[in-house]
């Protein structure tokens, strides 16, 4: 059996959780079956990986329309038994490949466009209509829909009630705990001006409304002043959120130690930062699962995270970290952002003030990541799904 994975992101161009998911899933599937990856961007040297770019004639067009031109190229060539698409960027490509080559289409839902209304700011109203069309078309016609958490499954059922329950399945995201493990070295910290002897409150993620960085910046002035605030945050997805982030950081002038790494840094550097974090912050307002929580737990960082989406399925409140409730409005934003920021700061301060409790949490977090979220088990579940779909009726 040969599986075709469709993804926007693939190494070395990975900036979000979906890209991390496909990177490791492809590796584990490749140990068991024949796999091809088709992705966006510049050509890759890795065997079995083919990259495609949008048509030059659309260089001045809306970004969503350029994406559709890549989807056509992703679907053009056959030679596989099942196609597996990830995120709206490739869902239409998966649907077209299903029709053109008469193969089953598996779609993994890492997020849902109707639950991310702020995407209209990034893509424009028309572009957001196109991204929503791609997701809806792929999802409603897919032979199987994989949700990365029980919370994500509930969202799919609520947003797309016409999808038959028998086509839905939960397969969690995973973590490579051999790669993500504590790194005692401090060279990366020192290079970025971080003092390893002082407490470190860390954020790692893209600058998007979804990841909630502006709410962490609102909380920062209430976080214990003897802690360093380290923001490894880059790749803003639209000008307004970049501006809000810069304004938020400017308001922190009274804090002595704020380090902003304005780039997406290499994985080994992220691992070292995670390994020395006194508290790792995940203030997301939308998170179907949140691989970054697993990465932090595997590197023995205690987590403070918002209690949204699938995060409570990863972070055991009071055991591997602390969760912060955040009621959300119809626009997807906190109904009381000031309260959310204050509550988040209070949880961070709880862990900073209790190193013994934090030490218990990091041990429990590492153990949970190792035992419950291995990529090998996830690959086996995925292959089992493929086999059920490919098997002759």
C-alpha positions as CSV (number, residue, x, y, z in Angstrom):
1,X,0.0,0.0,0.0
2,X,1.2,3.5,-0.8
3,X,-0.1,6.6,1.0
4,X,0.1,10.2,-0.3
5,X,0.4,12.9,2.4
6,X,-0.6,16.4,1.4
7,X,0.6,19.3,3.5
8,X,1.5,22.9,3.2
9,X,4.4,22.6,5.7
10,X,7.2,20.2,5.6
11,X,10.8,20.5,6.8
12,X,12.6,22.7,6.6
13,X,9.6,25.0,6.2
14,X,7.6,24.1,9.4
15,X,6.0,26.8,11.5
16,X,3.0,25.2,13.2
17,X,1.7,22.1,14.8
18,X,0.2,20.6,11.6
19,X,3.7,20.7,10.0
20,X,5.2,19.0,13.0
21,X,2.5,16.4,12.9
22,X,3.1,15.5,9.2
23,X,6.9,15.5,9.6
24,X,6.8,12.8,12.3
25,X,3.8,10.9,10.9
26,X,5.5,10.6,7.5
27,X,8.7,9.3,9.2
28,X,6.8,6.7,11.2
29,X,4.5,5.6,8.3
30,X,7.6,5.3,6.1
31,X,9.0,2.6,8.4
32,X,5.9,0.5,7.7
33,X,4.4,1.4,4.3
34,X,5.3,3.2,1.1
35,X,4.8,7.0,1.5
36,X,5.0,10.0,-0.7
37,X,4.7,13.6,0.6
38,X,3.6,16.5,-1.5
39,X,4.0,19.9,0.0
40,X,4.2,23.6,-0.7
41,X,7.3,25.6,-1.3
42,X,10.9,25.2,-2.6
43,X,12.1,21.8,-3.9
44,X,13.2,19.3,-1.2
45,X,16.2,17.0,-1.4
46,X,14.5,14.2,0.7
47,X,13.5,11.2,-1.4
48,X,9.8,10.8,-1.8
49,X,9.0,14.4,-1.1
50,X,7.8,16.7,-3.9
51,X,7.1,20.4,-3.5
52,X,4.9,22.7,-5.5
53,X,4.4,26.4,-5.8
54,X,1.5,28.5,-7.0
55,X,1.2,29.6,-10.6
56,X,3.2,32.7,-11.4
57,X,0.2,34.2,-13.2
58,X,-1.5,34.4,-9.7
59,X,1.4,36.2,-7.9
60,X,-0.8,39.3,-7.4
61,X,-3.9,37.3,-6.5
62,X,-5.4,36.6,-3.0
63,X,-3.3,34.1,-1.0
64,X,-6.2,31.7,-0.8
65,X,-6.6,31.6,-4.6
66,X,-2.9,31.0,-5.0
67,X,-3.3,28.0,-2.6
68,X,-6.0,26.6,-4.9
69,X,-3.5,26.6,-7.8
70,X,-1.1,24.5,-5.7
71,X,-3.9,22.1,-4.8
72,X,-4.4,21.4,-8.5
73,X,-0.8,20.5,-8.9
74,X,-0.8,18.4,-5.7
75,X,-3.7,16.3,-7.2
76,X,-2.5,15.9,-10.8
77,X,-0.3,12.8,-10.6
78,X,-1.5,9.4,-9.4
79,X,0.3,6.3,-8.2
80,X,-1.0,5.9,-4.7
81,X,-3.7,3.9,-2.9
82,X,-5.0,6.5,-0.4
83,X,-4.6,10.3,-0.1
84,X,-4.3,12.0,3.3
85,X,-4.7,15.8,3.5
86,X,-3.8,18.1,6.3
87,X,-5.4,21.6,6.9
88,X,-7.5,23.6,4.5
89,X,-4.4,24.4,2.4
90,X,-4.5,20.8,1.0
91,X,-8.1,19.6,1.7
92,X,-9.3,20.6,-1.8
93,X,-6.2,18.9,-3.3
94,X,-7.1,15.7,-1.4
95,X,-10.7,15.9,-2.6
96,X,-9.6,16.4,-6.2
97,X,-7.1,13.5,-6.0
98,X,-9.9,11.3,-4.6
99,X,-12.1,12.1,-7.6
100,X,-9.4,12.0,-10.3
101,X,-7.6,8.9,-9.2
102,X,-10.6,7.0,-7.6
103,X,-8.9,6.5,-4.2
104,X,-10.1,7.0,-0.6
105,X,-9.5,10.5,0.9
106,X,-8.5,10.8,4.6
107,X,-8.6,14.3,6.1
108,X,-7.0,15.2,9.4
109,X,-8.7,18.2,11.1
110,X,-6.0,20.2,12.9
111,X,-8.4,23.2,13.2
112,X,-11.7,24.3,11.7
113,X,-12.1,27.5,9.7
114,X,-15.5,28.5,11.1
115,X,-14.0,28.5,14.5
116,X,-11.2,30.9,13.5
117,X,-13.1,34.1,12.4
118,X,-9.9,36.2,12.7
119,X,-8.6,34.4,9.5
120,X,-10.7,37.0,7.6
121,X,-8.1,39.6,8.8
122,X,-5.3,37.4,7.4
123,X,-6.9,36.3,4.1
124,X,-9.5,39.0,3.6
125,X,-13.2,38.2,3.6
126,X,-13.1,36.7,0.1
127,X,-10.0,34.6,0.9
128,X,-11.6,33.4,4.1
129,X,-14.6,32.3,2.1
130,X,-12.3,30.3,-0.1
131,X,-10.4,28.7,2.7
132,X,-13.8,27.7,4.3
133,X,-15.0,26.3,1.0
134,X,-11.9,24.2,0.7
135,X,-12.3,22.8,4.2
136,X,-16.0,22.2,3.9
137,X,-15.7,20.5,0.5
138,X,-12.9,18.2,1.6
139,X,-14.4,17.4,5.0
140,X,-18.0,16.6,3.9
141,X,-16.8,14.3,1.1
142,X,-13.8,12.6,2.8
143,X,-14.0,8.9,3.3
144,X,-12.6,9.4,6.8
145,X,-12.1,12.4,9.0
146,X,-9.5,12.2,11.7
147,X,-9.8,14.6,14.7
148,X,-6.6,15.2,16.8
149,X,-8.5,15.2,20.1
150,X,-11.9,14.4,21.5
151,X,-12.5,18.2,21.7
152,X,-11.8,18.5,18.0
153,X,-14.2,15.6,17.3
154,X,-16.9,17.4,19.2
155,X,-16.2,20.6,17.2
156,X,-16.5,18.7,13.9
157,X,-19.8,17.2,14.9
158,X,-21.1,20.6,15.9
159,X,-19.8,22.6,12.9
160,X,-20.3,19.9,10.2
161,X,-23.3,17.9,11.5
162,X,-23.8,16.3,8.0
163,X,-20.7,14.2,8.4
164,X,-21.7,10.7,9.3
165,X,-20.4,9.6,12.7
166,X,-19.0,6.4,11.2
167,X,-16.5,8.5,9.2
168,X,-15.1,10.2,12.3
169,X,-12.1,8.9,14.3
170,X,-9.8,10.4,17.0
171,X,-6.1,9.8,16.5
172,X,-4.0,12.1,18.7
173,X,-1.0,14.1,17.8
174,X,2.3,12.7,19.2
175,X,5.8,13.5,20.4
176,X,9.2,12.0,19.8
177,X,10.4,11.8,23.3
178,X,13.9,10.6,22.2
179,X,14.4,13.9,20.5
180,X,12.4,16.1,22.9
181,X,14.1,15.4,26.2
182,X,15.9,17.7,28.7
183,X,19.0,19.4,27.5
184,X,21.2,20.5,30.3
185,X,23.4,22.8,28.1
186,X,23.1,26.6,28.4
187,X,24.9,27.8,25.3
188,X,21.7,28.7,23.5
189,X,20.3,30.6,26.5
190,X,23.4,32.6,26.9
191,X,23.6,33.4,23.1
192,X,20.1,35.0,23.4
193,X,21.0,36.9,26.6
194,X,19.0,34.6,28.9
195,X,20.4,34.1,32.4
196,X,20.1,30.3,33.3
197,X,20.4,31.2,37.0
198,X,17.1,33.2,37.0
199,X,13.5,31.9,36.6
200,X,12.4,31.7,33.0
201,X,8.8,32.2,31.9
202,X,8.7,31.0,28.3
203,X,6.4,31.3,25.2
204,X,7.2,29.6,21.9
205,X,4.8,30.0,19.0
206,X,3.7,31.9,16.0
207,X,2.4,35.5,16.3
208,X,-1.3,34.8,15.7
209,X,-4.5,35.6,17.5
210,X,-5.0,31.9,18.0
211,X,-1.9,31.4,20.1
212,X,-2.9,34.2,22.4
213,X,0.4,36.0,22.7
214,X,-1.3,39.4,23.2
215,X,-3.1,38.0,26.3
216,X,0.3,36.8,27.7
217,X,1.7,40.3,27.2
218,X,-1.3,41.7,29.1
219,X,-0.5,39.3,31.9
220,X,3.2,40.0,31.9
221,X,3.2,43.0,34.2
222,X,1.5,40.9,36.9
223,X,4.0,38.1,36.7
224,X,6.7,38.0,39.4
225,X,9.3,40.7,38.5
226,X,12.3,38.5,39.3
227,X,11.4,36.1,36.4
228,X,12.7,36.6,32.9
229,X,10.0,36.7,30.2
230,X,11.3,35.0,27.1
231,X,9.2,35.2,23.9
232,X,10.3,33.0,21.1
233,X,7.7,34.4,18.7
234,X,7.9,35.0,15.0
235,X,6.0,34.5,11.7
236,X,3.2,37.0,12.2
237,X,0.3,36.0,10.0
238,X,-1.1,39.6,9.5
239,X,0.0,43.2,10.2
240,X,-2.6,43.9,13.0
241,X,-1.4,41.1,15.3
242,X,2.2,42.0,14.6
243,X,1.5,45.6,15.6
244,X,-0.4,44.5,18.7
245,X,2.5,42.3,19.7
246,X,5.0,45.1,19.3
247,X,2.8,47.5,21.3
248,X,2.4,44.9,24.0
249,X,6.1,44.4,24.4
250,X,6.7,48.2,24.4
251,X,4.4,48.3,27.5
252,X,6.7,46.0,29.3
253,X,9.5,48.6,29.6
254,X,9.3,48.5,33.4
255,X,10.2,44.8,33.4
256,X,13.9,44.3,33.6
257,X,14.2,41.0,31.8
258,X,12.2,40.6,28.6
259,X,13.9,38.7,25.7
260,X,12.1,38.6,22.4
261,X,13.5,36.2,19.8
262,X,11.8,37.4,16.6
263,X,12.3,34.3,14.6
264,X,11.3,30.7,14.4
265,X,14.5,29.1,15.7
266,X,15.9,25.6,15.0
267,X,14.4,22.6,16.9
268,X,17.5,21.9,19.1
269,X,17.5,25.5,20.3
270,X,13.8,25.3,21.2
271,X,14.5,22.1,23.1
272,X,17.1,23.8,25.2
273,X,14.8,26.7,25.9
274,X,12.0,24.3,27.0
275,X,14.5,22.4,29.1
276,X,15.3,25.4,31.3
277,X,11.8,27.0,31.5
278,X,10.5,27.5,35.0
279,X,7.0,27.9,33.5
280,X,6.0,27.3,29.9
281,X,3.0,29.4,28.8
282,X,0.3,28.4,26.3
283,X,-2.3,31.2,26.4
284,X,-4.1,30.0,23.2
285,X,-7.7,30.9,22.6
286,X,-8.1,28.1,20.1
287,X,-6.1,24.8,20.2
288,X,-7.5,21.5,18.9
289,X,-4.7,19.7,20.8
290,X,-1.5,21.7,21.0
291,X,1.7,19.7,20.2
292,X,3.7,22.4,21.9
293,X,2.3,21.3,25.3
294,X,3.7,17.8,24.6
295,X,7.0,19.2,23.6
296,X,7.3,21.2,26.8
297,X,6.2,18.2,29.0
298,X,8.7,15.9,27.3
299,X,11.5,18.5,28.0
300,X,10.3,18.6,31.7
301,X,8.8,22.1,31.7
302,X,5.8,22.7,33.8
303,X,2.9,24.1,31.8
304,X,0.4,26.9,32.4
305,X,-2.2,26.7,29.6
306,X,-5.6,28.0,28.8
307,X,-8.3,25.4,29.2
308,X,-9.5,25.4,25.6
309,X,-10.0,22.7,22.9
310,X,-7.9,19.6,23.3
311,X,-5.4,21.1,25.8
312,X,-7.1,19.5,28.8
313,X,-6.6,16.1,27.1
314,X,-2.8,16.7,27.2
315,X,-2.2,18.8,30.3
316,X,-3.5,17.1,33.4
317,X,-4.5,20.1,35.6
318,X,-2.7,20.0,38.9
319,X,-0.6,17.0,37.8
320,X,1.5,18.1,34.8
321,X,0.6,21.7,34.8
322,X,-2.1,24.3,35.5
323,X,-5.1,25.2,33.4
324,X,-6.7,28.6,33.1
325,X,-10.4,28.8,32.2
326,X,-11.2,31.3,29.4
327,X,-14.8,31.9,28.4
328,X,-14.9,32.9,24.7
329,X,-17.4,35.0,22.8
330,X,-18.9,34.5,19.4
331,X,-15.9,36.2,17.8
332,X,-13.5,33.6,19.3
333,X,-11.9,36.1,21.7
334,X,-12.1,36.1,25.6
335,X,-15.2,37.7,26.9
336,X,-13.2,39.2,29.7
337,X,-9.6,39.6,28.5
338,X,-8.5,41.4,31.7
339,X,-9.7,38.6,33.9
340,X,-8.1,36.0,31.7
341,X,-4.7,37.9,31.8
342,X,-4.9,38.2,35.6
343,X,-5.8,34.6,36.1
344,X,-3.0,33.5,33.8
345,X,-0.5,35.6,35.7
346,X,-1.7,34.2,39.0
347,X,-1.2,30.6,37.8
348,X,2.3,31.4,36.5
349,X,3.2,32.9,39.9
350,X,1.9,29.9,41.7
351,X,4.5,27.7,40.0
352,X,7.3,30.2,40.3
353,X,6.7,30.3,44.0
354,X,6.6,26.5,44.5
355,X,9.6,24.8,42.9
356,X,8.9,21.5,44.7
357,X,5.4,21.4,43.1
358,X,6.9,22.3,39.7
359,X,9.5,19.5,40.1
360,X,6.7,16.9,40.6
361,X,4.8,18.2,37.6
362,X,7.8,18.0,35.3
363,X,8.4,14.3,36.2
364,X,4.7,13.5,35.7
365,X,4.6,15.5,32.4
366,X,7.6,13.6,30.9
367,X,6.1,10.3,32.0
368,X,2.7,11.1,30.4
369,X,4.3,12.2,27.1
370,X,6.3,9.0,26.9
371,X,3.6,6.5,27.8
372,X,0.5,8.1,26.0
373,X,1.7,10.0,22.9
374,X,4.2,7.9,21.0
375,X,4.3,8.4,17.2
376,X,4.7,4.7,16.6
377,X,1.3,4.0,18.1
378,X,-0.2,6.9,16.1
379,X,1.3,5.5,12.9
380,X,-0.2,2.1,13.6
381,X,-3.7,3.6,14.1
382,X,-3.4,5.6,10.9
383,X,-2.3,2.5,8.9
384,X,-5.3,0.6,10.4
385,X,-7.6,3.3,9.1
386,X,-6.0,3.2,5.6
387,X,-6.3,-0.6,5.4
388,X,-10.0,-0.4,6.3
389,X,-10.6,2.1,3.5
390,X,-8.4,0.5,0.8
391,X,-9.6,-3.1,1.5
392,X,-11.9,-4.4,-1.3
393,X,-15.6,-4.3,-0.4
